[in-house]
Amino acid sequence: MATLPPYDYQPLAYDGPSPDEVLALRKEFLNPAIFHYYKKPIMIVEGKGQYLFDETGRRYLDGFGGIVTVSIGHCHPEVLAAIDRQNRTIQHTTSIYLHPEIALYGQELAAKMPGDLSVCYFVNSGSEANDLALLMARAYTGNYDVIALRNAYHGGSAGTMGLTSHHTWKFNVPHSFGVQHARMPCVYRGQFSTDDPDAGKKYAADVAETVQFATSGKIAAFIAESIQGVGGSIVFPPGYLQHAYAHARAAGGLCIADEVQAGFGRTGTHYWGFETQGVIPDIVTMAKGIGNGCPLAAVVTTPEIAKALASRIHFNTFGGNPVSCAQGRAVLRVIEAEQLQQNSWIIGGMLQQGLTRLMEKHSIIGQVRGMGLMIGVEMVLDRGTKEPARDACAFVFERCKELGLLIGKGGLWGNTLRIKPPMCLTQADAEFMLEVLDQALSEI
């Protein structure tokens, strides 16, 4: 039986309502479409570093980072100190007044961006960031149509649902009008595999073909996650974004990189996921790990494109509030000070090597893929037919929880384990994770 690494921390005593009572309250008073993980829902009441604690004090390794939201570890002391300092002075000022936090944060975030990407818009969520990016692209180009990718997820608002093509999350909203979806560049299930050195170029050709469905053959934007998150940690073949961006720009469009899950050093090799493809987008959207759990998101673009929105007032009541900006600035400092990008590369490499060894042992693993600490393990009933092993994936997912490991699952067929922990994961944590997965896979 795998054992969690030693950890010198005693969680606080819990004296609130029971999990059953909380579940009953959710069912009575909350959104009926809200979902929870696990057949027997787990109640998390405390977090510290890479670990989570339930109401009984039981410790779990967080292998999913609150859906890739906790980037530097739960309740990091520097983040807590920054929040406390700001909360003790002023919690909210709108952008109609000057405040140093938002200005300094804009400067520090822009310093992380390549090229002319230097103008920051602060909002509250990834959905809102992608909505704003669409508005920006349409205002700048004068075009309306947008190309997104199949299997993509870009948010839960009406506008971003139009971009999304992952059936689990998508409603048939009117905002789907004007959005076309190009072929997903998946070298595991797609027409072109890793054996084809031109796979990226060939998949990108579908972007050019999709342009013909746009009004007047012009588009406002091409948007893509740098690595598909909800879609199952799909890593694009080399050269894909270079060619896709070229096709989009030839059709009058801007290129939008959705870094909501892949950004802030998670890939290990680069700070931003799009950099792994050797491109510079026109607009970058980011959320989740940007603030390590607070409602913070951003859109970064060039001064020229930003002028397109300057003809009207752009205002966001809570976007860029001092507390969120203080937290975002602390996250940037911790990533650098604790070398978490480098840690993502080292520990992520260990995990992928270990998972590849498990693939040799367990034939139900069809592919291990990812970069740094953004990893997907796709499970199949047969490696030849690649029939999705959805039930087996659900079993492993549930069994890992019982053994003390919390991970995610996703992909078009729900057959991919998603491993995206806080970037402070240690070697001992990685070894525990591999032991748990080995045991769970052995029990299928």
Residue pairs with C-beta under 8 A, 6 or more apart in sequence:
1 403
1 439
2 403
2 404
2 432
2 435
2 436
2 439
3 432
4 51
4 59
4 61
4 404
4 432
5 426
5 428
5 429
5 432
7 48
7 49
7 51
7 59
9 48
9 49
9 51
11 45
11 46
11 48
11 53
11 57
11 59
12 46
13 57
14 45
14 46
14 55
14 56
14 57
16 45
16 55
17 25
18 55
19 41
19 42
19 43
19 55
22 43
23 36
23 41
26 34
26 36
37 397
37 401
37 406
38 398
38 401
39 398
42 54
42 60
42 401
42 406
43 54
43 55
44 52
44 53
44 54
44 60
45 53
45 54
45 55
46 52
46 53
47 53
47 62
47 70
47 74
47 75
48 73
48 74
48 75
49 73
49 74
49 75
49 76
49 422
49 424
50 61
50 62
50 73
50 74
50 421
50 422
50 424
50 425
50 426
50 429
51 59
51 60
51 61
51 62
51 74
52 59
52 60
52 61
52 62
52 74
52 406
53 59
53 60
54 60
58 404
59 404
60 401
60 404
60 405
60 406
61 404
61 405
61 406
61 421
61 429
61 432
61 433
62 70
62 74
62 406
62 421
62 422
63 400
63 405
63 406
63 407
63 408
63 419
63 420
63 421
63 433
64 406
64 407
64 408
64 418
64 419
64 420
64 421
65 71
65 289
65 420
65 421
65 422
66 293
67 288
67 408
68 229
68 260
68 261
68 266
68 288
68 289
68 374
68 420
69 288
69 289
69 292
69 293
70 289
70 292
70 293
70 422
71 264
71 265
71 266
71 288
71 289
71 290
71 292
71 331
71 335
71 340
71 422
71 423
72 79
72 292
72 331
72 334
72 335
72 338
72 340
72 422
72 423
72 424
73 292
73 422
73 423
73 424
74 293
74 422
76 292
76 330
76 334
78 330
78 333
78 334
79 292
79 327
79 330
79 331
79 334
81 330
82 326
82 327
82 329
82 330
83 294
83 323
83 326
83 327
83 330
85 326
86 101
86 322
86 323
86 326
87 323
89 322
90 99
90 322
91 321
91 322
91 323
92 318
92 321
92 322
92 323
93 99
93 321
93 322
94 315
94 317
95 102
95 315
95 316
95 319
95 320
96 315
99 322
101 322
101 325
101 326
101 329
102 122
102 320
102 321
102 322
102 325
104 325
104 329
105 120
105 122
105 320
105 325
105 328
105 329
106 120
106 122
108 329
108 332
109 120
109 298
109 300
109 328
109 332
110 117
110 118
110 119
110 120
110 300
112 271
112 272
112 332
113 272
113 284
113 300
114 272
114 275
114 280
115 280
115 302
116 302
116 303
116 304
117 280
117 281
117 284
117 300
117 301
117 302
118 300
118 302
118 303
119 300
119 301
119 302
119 303
119 305
119 306
120 298
120 299
120 300
121 129
121 132
121 298
121 299
121 300
121 301
121 314
121 316
121 319
122 296
122 297
122 298
122 316
122 319
122 320
122 324
122 325
123 129
123 132
123 297
123 298
123 299
123 316
123 319
124 295
124 296
124 297
124 316
124 318
124 319
125 155
125 287
125 295
125 297
126 154
126 155
126 258
126 260
126 285
126 286
126 287
126 288
126 297
127 154
127 155
127 156
127 157
127 160
128 155
128 157
128 297
128 319
129 260
129 285
129 286
129 287
129 297
129 298
129 299
130 154
130 155
130 159
130 160
130 163
130 223
130 256
130 258
130 285
131 155
131 157
131 159
131 160
132 285
132 299
133 221
133 223
133 256
133 283
133 285
133 299
134 146
134 159
134 160
134 163
134 220
134 221
134 223
134 256
135 309
136 254
136 283
136 299
136 301
136 305
136 306
136 308
136 309
137 146
137 220
137 221
137 253
137 254
137 256
137 282
137 283
138 144
138 220
138 221
139 308
139 309
140 254
140 305
140 308
141 218
141 219
141 220
141 221
141 252
141 253
141 254
143 214
143 215
143 216
143 218
143 219
143 220
143 252
143 253
144 178
144 215
144 220
145 178
145 179
145 180
145 213
145 214
145 215
145 218
145 219
145 220
146 162
146 163
146 178
146 179
146 180
146 219
146 220
146 221
146 222
146 223
146 253
147 179
147 180
147 181
147 182
147 207
147 210
147 211
147 214
147 219
147 221
147 222
147 223
147 248
147 253
148 154
148 163
148 164
148 165
148 179
148 180
148 181
148 182
148 222
148 223
148 224
149 165
149 181
149 182
149 183
149 184
149 185
149 224
149 225
149 228
150 165
150 181
150 182
150 183
150 184
151 165
151 166
151 184
151 186
151 228
151 231
151 232
151 234
151 412
152 163
152 164
152 165
152 166
152 181
152 184
152 223
152 224
152 225
152 228
152 231
153 164
153 166
153 169
153 225
153 228
153 229
153 230
153 231
154 160
154 163
154 164
154 223
154 225
154 258
155 161
155 163
155 164
156 169
158 173
158 174
158 175
159 175
161 169
161 170
161 171
161 173
161 175
161 176
162 173
162 175
162 176
162 177
162 178
162 179
163 179
163 223
164 170
165 181
166 230
166 231
166 412
167 412
168 230
168 414
169 230
178 215
180 210
180 213
180 214
181 210
182 206
182 207
182 209
182 210
182 244
183 190
183 203
183 206
184 190
184 228
184 231
184 234
185 199
185 200
185 203
185 204
185 234
185 236
185 237
185 240
186 234
187 193
187 194
187 199
187 237
188 366
188 367
188 369
188 378
188 386
189 386
190 203
191 202
192 198
192 199
192 202
192 203
192 237
193 199
194 237
196 202
198 239
199 237
199 240
200 236
200 237
200 238
200 239
200 240
200 241
200 242
200 243
201 239
201 240
201 243
203 236
203 237
203 240
203 244
204 239
204 240
204 241
204 242
204 243
204 244
204 246
204 247
205 243
205 247
207 222
207 243
207 244
207 247
207 248
208 247
208 250
208 251
211 217
211 218
211 219
211 247
211 248
211 251
214 251
217 251
218 251
218 252
218 253
219 248
219 251
219 252
219 253
220 252
220 253
220 254
221 248
221 253
221 254
221 255
221 256
221 283
222 244
222 245
222 247
222 248
222 253
222 254
222 255
222 256
223 255
223 256
223 257
223 258
224 236
224 241
224 244
224 256
224 257
224 258
225 231
225 258
225 259
225 260
225 261
225 262
225 273
226 236
226 241
226 257
226 258
226 259
226 262
226 263
226 272
226 273
226 274
226 276
226 277
227 233
227 234
227 235
227 236
227 261
227 262
227 267
227 273
227 370
227 371
227 374
228 234
229 260
229 261
229 262
229 374
229 410
229 418
229 420
230 410
231 410
231 411
231 412
232 376
232 378
232 410
232 411
232 412
232 416
232 418
233 369
233 370
233 374
233 375
233 376
233 410
233 416
233 418
233 420
234 369
234 376
235 369
235 370
235 371
236 277
238 277
239 277
240 277
241 255
241 274
241 277
241 278
241 279
242 277
242 278
242 279
244 255
245 255
245 279
245 281
248 254
248 255
249 255
254 281
254 282
254 283
254 305
255 279
255 281
255 282
255 283
256 281
256 282
256 283
256 284
256 285
257 272
257 273
257 274
257 279
257 281
257 283
257 284
257 285
258 285
259 272
259 273
259 274
259 284
259 285
259 286
260 285
260 286
260 287
260 288
260 297
261 288
261 289
261 374
261 420
262 272
262 273
262 371
262 374
263 271
263 272
263 273
263 284
263 286
263 289
263 290
264 271
264 286
264 289
264 290
264 331
264 335
265 271
265 335
265 340
265 341
265 344
265 372
265 423
266 273
266 289
266 341
266 344
266 371
266 372
266 373
266 374
266 420
266 423
267 273
267 276
267 344
267 345
267 371
267 372
267 374
268 341
268 342
268 344
268 345
268 346
268 348
268 349
268 371
268 372
268 373
269 275
269 276
269 345
269 371
269 372
270 276
271 341
272 284
273 371
274 280
274 281
274 284
276 371
282 301
282 302
282 305
283 299
283 300
283 301
283 305
284 299
284 300
284 301
285 297
285 298
285 299
286 297
286 298
286 299
286 300
287 296
287 297
287 298
289 331
290 296
290 297
290 298
290 328
290 331
291 324
291 327
291 328
291 331
292 327
292 330
292 331
294 323
294 324
294 327
294 328
295 318
295 324
296 324
296 325
296 327
296 328
297 319
318 324
334 340
335 341
335 423
338 424
340 423
340 424
341 372
341 423
343 423
343 424
343 425
344 372
344 373
344 423
345 372
347 373
347 425
347 426
347 427
347 429
347 430
348 370
348 371
348 372
348 373
348 374
348 375
350 427
350 430
351 373
351 375
351 419
351 430
351 433
351 434
352 368
352 370
352 375
354 430
354 431
354 434
355 365
355 368
355 375
355 377
355 434
355 437
356 368
358 365
358 434
358 437
358 438
358 441
359 365
359 367
359 368
361 438
361 441
362 438
362 441
362 442
362 444
363 383
364 379
364 380
364 381
364 389
364 392
364 441
364 444
365 377
365 378
365 379
365 380
365 441
366 378
366 379
366 380
366 383
366 386
366 389
367 376
367 377
367 378
368 375
368 376
368 377
368 378
369 375
369 376
369 378
370 376
370 419
373 419
373 420
373 421
373 423
373 425
374 420
375 418
375 419
375 420
376 410
376 411
376 416
376 417
376 418
376 419
377 416
377 417
377 419
377 437
378 411
378 415
378 416
379 388
379 389
379 392
379 393
379 396
379 415
379 416
379 417
380 386
380 387
380 388
380 389
380 415
381 387
381 388
381 389
381 392
388 411
388 413
388 414
388 415
389 415
390 413
390 414
390 415
392 415
392 444
393 409
393 414
393 415
393 416
393 417
394 409
394 414
395 440
395 443
395 444
396 417
396 437
396 440
396 441
396 444
397 407
397 409
397 417
399 439
399 440
399 443
400 406
400 407
400 436
400 437
400 440
403 436
403 439
403 440
404 432
404 436
405 432
405 433
405 436
405 437
407 417
407 418
407 419
408 417
408 418
408 419
408 420
409 415
409 416
409 417
409 418
410 416
410 418
417 437
419 433
421 429
